[in-house]
Amino acid sequence: MRYLLQARREIIYEASKGYKKLSKKEKTERLDNLVAITGYNRDYASRSLSQHDRCVYVKDVSGRSYRLVGDVRKKGKRSRKRKYDTEVFKVLKHIWAIMDYPCGKLYELACAKAGGMWRDRIRGRGEGETVNYFRFHH
């Protein structure tokens, strides 16, 4: 049974308390239990246990130093800016489905070659405003 991500992070947090002060045999037992419970790879679980509460000191350009403390429970979400708005994304997804879900490179190539044809067909259906957002790359 796999736990939710937040639950697994809490389990690692609880298991990491006092982990650095344990003997090698006790660390092995705790690591075995953690791998059995969470289903994580042994290397990842070991790294997660040892990195919790690790302090790193960083200096910025002005010379001011900062103390960073590792916390397993918090993980920053990676995000990037959206390239297309939701309307255009829906149209692209529909076209991708019509093409039988090709990989990214083939999809981009097909869009570049058939871009004019699709623009004309979509405009014929009264959805020409969203098509103006398309950027077909070569």
Order of alpha helices (4+ residues) and beta strands (2+ residues): alpha-alpha-alpha-beta-beta-alpha-alpha-alpha
